[in-house]
Amino acid sequence: MNNSTEIKGEQMATATKALDRVISIDEKRRLMLIEVLREESGRELEAQARFSNGEIEFDWKEHNVQFRIDYADTSLKELLEYARKLYGLADIDTVRERRAKHKAQIRARLERN
């Protein structure tokens, strides 16, 4: 066996298995909730700024970064509660539907531009 093959074999023996590297379904749901809540709150805050006659400013990039920082450690349960209270999203399936709607709207907007 040549040296290159020996190194690859050693790397494979110590490498983490693929399924051990992926995130859990609950973490995927939590991340989806963060994105849906980020988008919903951003749209709401953008509308407030638009109708404030310049009194309120809104920056999407700033909002996105700050939102992800603010809610990075928020639990799935807490995020679901925010979704229910603030946007009437009763369960994870409703959140998933809203995420699909957001993606479709973003895709359509990008195609127009």
Buried (B, 14 or more C-beta within 10 A) or exposed (E): EEEEEEEEEEEEEEEEEEEEEEEEEEEEBBBBBBBBBBBBBBEEBBEEBEEEEEEEEBEEEEBBEEBEEEBEEBEBEEBBEBBBEEBEBEEBEBBBEBBEEBEEEEEEEEEEE
